[in-house]
Amino acid sequence: MRILLVALLVVAGFFAAGCSDPEVTSFNEVNQVPGDVWEHVRPKLPLQLLSSGDHSYIVFQSERAVTADYEIKDNRVIIKLDESGSKQEVTETHIYKLRTDAKRDKIDVRVNGEQRPFDQVTGF
């Protein structure tokens, strides 16, 4: 009886641990960011990563229209930024909020299918 009780407690513990660790990856463009985030944006740098705790902001400067998506492979989040249309006279700042769990410890960015490093990485 004691062994059965211990086994049930172990199984319940695994079940509770699994339920409390959901995948919390989300990625979306935002129109406004808190002031402490905006202070770190450098207009002359095309691709920036600003990180704070469980979320990050990816800043992308472009003279074209941009569509964004992401996918998850193993421990990586792959951000896909695709530019389209003709060049505009004004460079637009696109800011994306990325929220991810600790299992996703690497962020790759691909602009028009080409892997691209961040010009600046800032923690705040």
JOZI-V761554 format. One record per residue. N is the residue number from 1. SS is DSSP state (A for helix, B for strand, O for the rest). OMEGA is omega in radians with two decimals (none if undefined). Layout:
BEGIN
N SS OMEGA
N SS OMEGA
END
This chain:
BEGIN
1 O -3.13
2 A 3.14
3 A 3.11
4 A 3.13
5 A 3.12
6 A 3.13
7 A 3.11
8 A 3.11
9 A 3.11
10 A 3.12
11 A 3.11
12 A 3.10
13 A 3.09
14 A 3.12
15 A 3.13
16 A 3.12
17 A 3.12
18 A -3.13
19 A -3.09
20 O -3.10
21 O -3.12
22 O 3.04
23 O -3.04
24 O 3.12
25 O 3.02
26 B -3.07
27 B 3.12
28 B 3.09
29 B 3.14
30 B 3.13
31 O -3.14
32 O 3.07
33 O 3.09
34 O -3.10
35 A -3.13
36 A 3.06
37 A -3.08
38 A 3.13
39 O -3.07
40 O -3.12
41 O 3.10
42 O -3.04
43 O -3.08
44 O -3.13
45 O -3.03
46 O -3.07
47 B -3.06
48 B 3.04
49 B 3.10
50 B -3.02
51 B 3.07
52 B 3.07
53 O -3.05
54 O 3.09
55 B -3.13
56 B 3.03
57 B 3.06
58 B -3.10
59 B -3.13
60 B 3.12
61 B -3.11
62 B 3.06
63 O -3.12
64 O 3.03
65 B -3.07
66 B 2.94
67 B -3.06
68 B 3.08
69 B 3.08
70 B 3.00
71 B -3.12
72 B 3.05
73 B -3.13
74 O -3.12
75 O -3.10
76 B 2.92
77 B -3.14
78 B 3.13
79 B -3.13
80 B 3.09
81 B -3.12
82 B 3.12
83 B 3.11
84 B 3.12
85 O -3.11
86 O 3.13
87 O 3.07
88 O 3.13
89 O -3.07
90 O 3.06
91 O 3.11
92 B 3.09
93 B 3.09
94 B -3.13
95 B -3.12
96 B 3.10
97 B 3.13
98 B 3.06
99 B -3.07
100 O 3.10
101 O -3.07
102 O -3.13
103 O -3.12
104 O -3.01
105 O 3.12
106 B 3.11
107 B 3.05
108 B 3.08
109 B 3.07
110 B 3.09
111 B -3.08
112 O 3.08
113 O -3.12
114 B 3.10
115 B -3.07
116 B 3.11
117 O 3.05
118 O 3.06
119 O 3.12
120 B 3.04
121 B -3.08
122 B 3.00
123 B 3.11
124 O none
END
